[in-house]
Amino acid sequence: MLKNTFTLNVLDFSWVLLMIITTANAFVAETAEPSLAITAIICCSIAYKGRRIMDYFMELNHANKTIQLFMRGYFHVLPALIFLSDLFSEELVALTAL
């Protein structure tokens, strides 16, 4: 007899969670007024999603410690740079204007 049980393993749960966060980010990006708070929320979600992808899809939580360090650094530095570029957008425009 066939059993119809629905179970989510960790990988399935991670995928569903990433899709929900991505959809929420897209909704916020389309509807919210630009502000530093929104940028901070989006940057935090980018860092969280990167870490989740690193641990569950790339399986780097079992990799060499140096590789883990560089990948975690990437997933935390990139959102920080995004936030800083929004925070200092006027100064960046002045620096890069011809």
Secondary structure as UniProt FT lines:
FT   HELIX           10..31
FT   HELIX           36..52
FT   HELIX           53..57
FT   HELIX           60..62
FT   HELIX           65..87
FT   HELIX           89..96
//
